[in-house]
């Protein structure tokens, strides 16, 4: 049965159409010669002061509502003015990219900064854009080209009028998939040490960063946002969405807010980084035992056989322990059953319960759910040269 026109998979248009869609109201040409990734912790250059970088710097007690990511792209040979700010406004997060001169001097080049806001705090994001607008005028003079916002994602449509009214500038809405593919191609072919391979079978060297390369096609892009899109990329302007799932970052955020009480996306990721999914997930090693030869088929004892697979067993063990309550010692019918109600006894917490009264640590739950979302979002290996059904 043929899909309705509005439901058909989108196939990209020509390279000329893509270029036309992305270059309005003006072409953005970045000199990437000598570009490299720089981590804030390794950066000797003083970072922008809070008074110039924060939209809420008028009050030192105001809570910062954005995350300034730790890695910038240093562009030592780009000296021209960049009058564009990019924003990708999704269902969960609004991401902002902007250019600043290094040490306020054009001859020193500049860098691209990356920030993110929770979309629920879009007004704070707009205020940040306003602060960038003011700094752009201050740095480049009254006759400088007006700062333009290049926006993509659903929020580029949902908040279009609000952004345009608050900033008083043009907001150019771009096609989300086109921006995604062009941006990834830019990283792969122009920016060294930004793209990496990951192999969890080698924990000591799991992430291996790659140098720039040409001709990476075809490749499968799995874009994990609030939901997940899977896109086959056959060339610089050739791509097709071949699938997706509703299990994405929004799922992770929602469930962790219920299970752990975490209040922000960054809190959840920080907890997951400290957690161990072993007490929560059923692992291959739990089923077969360690070193039983499953390495031959690409598994390890840490491979997840079932996400949250230990929860029911541990819950039942804790319930039985609570029912017994440590009483009836050695079958003595006269032994007194202590009323612990889940509280710690003199010998420590009840069986199956960690020290704070929970059955599972929030950090372990966070890591388990993060893995569950990640693996549910990745399709099995397929021949990308084949035409999708």
C-alpha positions as CSV (number, residue, x, y, z in Angstrom):
1,X,0.0,0.0,0.0
2,X,1.4,3.4,-1.0
3,X,2.1,5.8,1.8
4,X,0.2,9.2,1.6
5,X,2.3,12.0,0.2
6,X,2.7,13.7,3.6
7,X,4.0,10.4,5.1
8,X,6.5,9.5,2.5
9,X,10.2,9.4,3.4
10,X,11.9,12.6,2.5
11,X,14.7,12.4,-0.1
12,X,17.0,15.4,-0.3
13,X,17.0,17.7,-3.3
14,X,20.0,18.7,-5.4
15,X,23.2,20.1,-4.1
16,X,22.2,23.5,-5.6
17,X,18.9,23.5,-3.7
18,X,20.7,22.6,-0.5
19,X,23.2,25.4,-0.9
20,X,20.4,27.8,-1.7
21,X,18.5,26.8,1.4
22,X,21.5,27.2,3.7
23,X,23.1,30.4,2.5
24,X,20.2,32.9,2.9
25,X,20.4,35.7,3.9
26,X,24.1,35.5,3.2
27,X,26.9,33.0,2.7
28,X,28.8,31.8,5.8
29,X,32.4,31.2,4.8
30,X,34.6,30.0,7.6
31,X,38.4,29.7,7.2
32,X,39.1,26.4,8.8
33,X,42.8,26.3,8.0
34,X,44.6,25.1,11.1
35,X,41.3,24.5,13.0
36,X,41.4,22.4,16.1
37,X,39.4,21.4,19.1
38,X,40.3,23.0,22.4
39,X,39.2,22.0,25.8
40,X,38.6,24.8,28.3
41,X,40.7,23.0,30.9
42,X,43.7,23.0,28.5
43,X,43.1,26.6,27.3
44,X,45.6,29.2,28.4
45,X,43.5,32.0,26.9
46,X,41.2,33.7,29.5
47,X,37.6,32.8,28.9
48,X,35.0,35.4,28.4
49,X,34.0,36.9,31.7
50,X,30.6,36.3,33.0
51,X,29.7,39.9,32.5
52,X,30.1,39.5,28.7
53,X,28.9,35.9,28.2
54,X,26.0,35.5,30.5
55,X,22.5,36.9,29.7
56,X,21.8,37.2,33.4
57,X,25.1,38.6,34.6
58,X,23.4,41.6,36.2
59,X,22.8,39.5,39.2
60,X,25.6,37.3,40.5
61,X,23.1,35.3,42.5
62,X,21.0,34.4,39.4
63,X,21.1,30.8,38.6
64,X,22.9,30.0,35.3
65,X,20.3,28.4,33.0
66,X,22.6,27.2,30.2
67,X,25.4,24.7,29.8
68,X,28.6,26.1,28.1
69,X,30.2,23.0,26.7
70,X,33.8,22.4,27.5
71,X,35.1,22.0,24.0
72,X,35.3,24.8,21.5
73,X,36.5,24.9,17.9
74,X,39.5,27.2,17.6
75,X,39.8,29.0,14.2
76,X,43.2,30.7,14.3
77,X,43.1,31.9,10.7
78,X,39.5,33.2,10.5
79,X,39.6,37.0,10.7
80,X,36.4,38.1,9.0
81,X,33.3,39.2,10.9
82,X,30.7,36.5,11.4
83,X,27.2,38.1,11.6
84,X,25.3,34.9,12.2
85,X,24.3,33.0,15.3
86,X,23.0,29.4,14.9
87,X,20.3,27.9,17.0
88,X,18.9,24.4,16.9
89,X,15.7,24.4,19.0
90,X,14.4,20.9,19.7
91,X,11.8,19.5,21.9
92,X,14.1,19.1,24.9
93,X,17.1,21.3,24.4
94,X,17.9,24.4,22.5
95,X,21.5,24.5,21.2
96,X,23.3,27.7,20.3
97,X,26.6,28.1,18.3
98,X,28.3,31.5,18.0
99,X,31.6,32.9,16.9
100,X,33.8,35.2,18.9
101,X,37.2,36.9,18.2
102,X,40.1,35.7,20.2
103,X,41.3,38.3,22.6
104,X,39.0,40.7,20.8
105,X,41.5,41.0,18.0
106,X,40.7,40.0,14.4
107,X,44.3,39.0,13.7
108,X,44.2,36.4,16.4
109,X,41.4,34.5,14.8
110,X,38.5,33.3,16.8
111,X,36.5,30.3,18.0
112,X,33.1,28.7,17.8
113,X,31.3,28.3,21.2
114,X,28.6,25.7,21.9
115,X,25.9,26.2,24.5
116,X,22.6,24.5,25.4
117,X,19.4,25.5,27.2
118,X,16.4,23.5,28.2
119,X,13.7,24.4,25.7
120,X,11.3,25.1,28.6
121,X,13.7,28.0,29.3
122,X,13.5,29.4,25.8
123,X,13.1,33.0,27.2
124,X,16.6,32.7,28.8
125,X,17.9,31.5,25.5
126,X,16.5,34.5,23.7
127,X,18.0,36.8,26.3
128,X,21.4,35.2,25.7
129,X,20.9,35.9,21.9
130,X,20.1,39.5,22.8
131,X,23.4,39.7,24.8
132,X,25.3,38.4,21.7
133,X,23.5,40.9,19.6
134,X,24.7,43.8,21.8
135,X,28.3,42.5,21.9
136,X,28.3,42.1,18.1
137,X,27.4,45.8,17.7
138,X,30.0,46.8,20.3
139,X,32.8,44.8,18.7
140,X,32.1,45.7,15.1
141,X,30.6,49.2,15.3
142,X,27.2,50.7,14.5
143,X,27.6,50.1,10.8
144,X,28.3,46.4,11.1
145,X,26.0,43.9,9.4
146,X,23.0,43.2,11.7
147,X,23.4,40.0,13.6
148,X,21.2,37.3,12.0
149,X,19.7,34.2,13.7
150,X,19.9,31.0,11.7
151,X,17.4,28.7,13.3
152,X,16.4,25.1,12.8
153,X,14.4,22.4,14.7
154,X,10.7,22.5,15.6
155,X,11.3,25.5,17.9
156,X,12.4,27.6,14.9
157,X,8.8,27.6,13.9
158,X,7.1,27.4,17.3
159,X,9.1,30.4,18.7
160,X,9.7,32.2,15.5
161,X,7.5,35.2,16.3
162,X,8.8,35.5,19.8
163,X,12.5,35.5,18.7
164,X,11.9,38.0,15.9
165,X,9.9,40.3,18.2
166,X,12.4,40.2,21.1
167,X,15.5,40.7,19.0
168,X,14.1,42.8,16.2
169,X,16.2,41.0,13.6
170,X,15.6,38.5,10.8
171,X,15.3,34.9,11.8
172,X,16.2,32.6,8.9
173,X,14.6,29.1,9.3
174,X,16.6,26.3,7.8
175,X,15.7,22.7,7.0
176,X,16.7,20.5,10.0
177,X,17.9,17.5,8.1
178,X,19.9,19.5,5.6
179,X,21.7,21.4,8.5
180,X,22.4,18.1,10.3
181,X,24.1,16.5,7.3
182,X,26.0,19.5,6.3
183,X,27.2,20.0,9.9
184,X,28.3,16.4,10.3
185,X,30.1,16.5,7.0
186,X,31.8,19.7,8.1
187,X,33.2,17.9,11.2
188,X,34.3,14.8,9.4
189,X,36.1,16.6,6.5
190,X,37.3,19.8,8.1
191,X,37.8,19.5,11.9
192,X,40.4,17.1,13.3
193,X,39.8,15.2,16.5
194,X,36.1,15.9,16.7
195,X,34.7,12.6,15.3
196,X,35.7,9.5,17.2
197,X,35.2,5.7,17.1
198,X,34.1,3.9,20.3
199,X,34.9,0.4,21.4
200,X,33.7,-0.6,24.9
201,X,35.6,-3.8,24.6
202,X,38.7,-1.8,25.3
203,X,37.8,0.4,28.3
204,X,41.3,1.9,28.5
205,X,41.1,3.3,25.0
206,X,37.4,3.2,24.3
207,X,37.3,6.5,22.4
208,X,39.7,7.0,19.5
209,X,39.5,10.5,17.9
210,X,39.9,10.6,14.1
211,X,41.8,13.0,11.8
212,X,39.9,14.7,9.0
213,X,39.1,12.5,6.0
214,X,37.2,12.7,2.7
215,X,34.7,10.4,1.1
216,X,33.2,8.8,4.2
217,X,30.1,7.8,2.3
218,X,27.9,5.9,2.6
219,X,27.3,6.2,6.4
220,X,24.3,5.8,8.7
221,X,23.6,8.8,10.9
222,X,21.6,8.0,14.1
223,X,20.5,11.4,15.4
224,X,19.4,11.0,19.1
225,X,17.4,14.0,20.1
226,X,14.0,14.0,21.9
227,X,13.3,11.1,19.6
228,X,15.6,9.3,17.2
229,X,16.0,9.6,13.4
230,X,18.1,7.2,11.3
231,X,19.4,8.7,8.1
232,X,21.3,7.0,5.3
233,X,23.8,9.5,3.8
234,X,25.1,8.6,0.4
235,X,26.9,11.8,-0.5
236,X,27.4,15.5,0.3
237,X,23.8,16.3,-0.8
238,X,22.2,12.8,-0.8
239,X,20.4,11.5,2.2
240,X,17.2,9.7,3.1
241,X,15.5,9.1,6.4
242,X,15.1,5.3,6.7
243,X,13.7,4.9,10.1
244,X,13.4,6.2,13.7
245,X,12.0,5.6,17.1
246,X,10.2,7.6,19.8
247,X,12.7,6.2,22.4
248,X,15.2,9.1,22.7
249,X,16.5,11.8,24.9
250,X,13.0,12.9,25.9
251,X,12.4,9.3,27.1
252,X,15.6,9.3,29.2
253,X,14.8,12.7,30.7
254,X,11.2,11.8,31.6
255,X,11.9,8.4,33.2
256,X,14.9,9.6,35.1
257,X,13.0,12.5,36.5
258,X,10.5,10.0,37.8
259,X,13.0,7.4,39.0
260,X,15.8,9.6,40.4
261,X,14.4,13.0,41.2
262,X,17.1,14.7,39.0
263,X,16.0,18.2,38.0
264,X,18.1,18.8,34.8
265,X,19.4,17.0,31.8
266,X,23.0,17.7,32.9
267,X,22.3,16.3,36.4
268,X,21.1,13.1,34.8
269,X,24.2,12.7,32.6
270,X,26.4,13.5,35.5
271,X,24.7,10.7,37.6
272,X,25.0,8.3,34.7
273,X,28.7,9.0,34.4
274,X,29.2,8.0,38.1
275,X,26.9,4.9,38.0
276,X,27.3,1.2,37.4
277,X,24.6,-0.5,35.5
278,X,25.7,-4.0,36.7
279,X,23.4,-4.0,39.8
280,X,20.4,-3.1,37.6
281,X,20.9,-4.8,34.2
282,X,21.1,-8.5,33.6
283,X,24.5,-9.1,31.9
284,X,25.8,-11.9,29.8
285,X,28.2,-12.8,32.5
286,X,25.3,-13.2,35.0
287,X,23.8,-15.8,32.7
288,X,26.8,-17.8,31.5
289,X,29.4,-17.0,34.1
290,X,32.6,-15.3,33.3
291,X,35.0,-16.4,30.6
292,X,32.7,-19.0,29.0
293,X,33.7,-18.3,25.4
294,X,31.1,-15.7,24.4
295,X,33.9,-13.4,23.3
296,X,34.0,-15.4,20.1
297,X,30.7,-13.9,19.0
298,X,31.6,-10.4,20.1
299,X,30.1,-10.5,23.6
300,X,31.8,-9.8,26.9
301,X,30.7,-10.5,30.5
302,X,29.5,-6.9,30.6
303,X,27.3,-7.1,27.5
304,X,23.7,-6.3,28.5
305,X,21.4,-9.2,28.0
306,X,18.4,-7.4,29.5
307,X,18.0,-3.8,30.5
308,X,16.6,-3.6,34.1
309,X,16.7,-7.4,34.1
310,X,17.7,-7.7,37.8
311,X,15.1,-5.3,39.2
312,X,12.3,-7.9,39.7
313,X,14.6,-10.4,41.3
314,X,16.1,-7.9,43.7
315,X,12.6,-6.5,44.5
316,X,11.3,-9.9,45.4
317,X,14.4,-10.6,47.5
318,X,13.9,-7.3,49.4
319,X,10.1,-8.1,49.9
320,X,10.9,-11.5,51.3
321,X,13.5,-10.0,53.6
322,X,11.0,-7.4,54.8
323,X,8.4,-10.1,55.4
324,X,10.9,-12.2,57.4
325,X,12.2,-9.1,59.2
326,X,15.1,-11.0,60.6
327,X,12.8,-12.7,63.1
328,X,12.0,-16.4,63.7
329,X,15.7,-16.9,64.2
330,X,16.6,-20.6,63.7
331,X,12.9,-21.5,63.7
332,X,12.3,-20.0,67.2
333,X,8.6,-19.1,67.3
334,X,9.1,-16.8,70.2
335,X,11.7,-14.6,68.5
336,X,10.5,-11.0,68.2
337,X,10.2,-9.6,64.7
338,X,11.8,-6.1,64.5
339,X,9.6,-3.4,62.9
340,X,12.2,-2.0,60.5
341,X,9.8,-0.7,57.9
342,X,12.8,-0.5,55.5
343,X,14.9,1.5,58.0
344,X,18.5,0.4,58.9
345,X,19.0,-2.0,61.8
346,X,22.0,-2.2,64.0
347,X,23.5,-4.6,61.4
348,X,23.0,-2.2,58.5
349,X,20.2,-1.7,55.9
350,X,17.8,-4.5,55.1
351,X,18.9,-7.0,52.5
352,X,18.6,-5.6,49.0
353,X,18.4,-2.1,50.2
354,X,21.3,0.4,49.9
355,X,22.3,2.7,52.7
356,X,19.8,5.6,51.9
357,X,16.8,3.3,51.9
358,X,16.6,2.8,48.1
359,X,16.9,-0.5,46.4
360,X,19.0,1.0,43.6
361,X,21.4,3.9,43.5
362,X,20.1,6.8,41.3
363,X,23.5,6.8,39.5
364,X,23.1,3.1,38.6
365,X,19.5,3.6,37.3
366,X,20.7,6.6,35.3
367,X,23.5,4.6,33.6
368,X,21.2,1.6,32.9
369,X,18.5,3.7,31.3
370,X,21.1,5.7,29.3
371,X,22.4,2.4,27.9
372,X,18.9,1.2,27.2
373,X,18.1,4.3,25.2
374,X,21.4,4.2,23.4
375,X,21.2,0.6,22.3
376,X,17.5,0.8,21.4
377,X,18.3,3.7,19.1
378,X,21.1,1.9,17.2
379,X,19.9,-0.4,14.4
380,X,21.7,-3.7,13.7
381,X,24.5,-3.5,11.2
382,X,23.2,-3.4,7.6
383,X,24.5,-3.0,4.1
384,X,24.2,0.7,3.5
385,X,24.8,0.2,-0.2
386,X,21.4,-1.6,-0.4
387,X,18.3,0.4,-1.1
388,X,16.0,0.6,1.9
389,X,12.7,-1.0,1.6
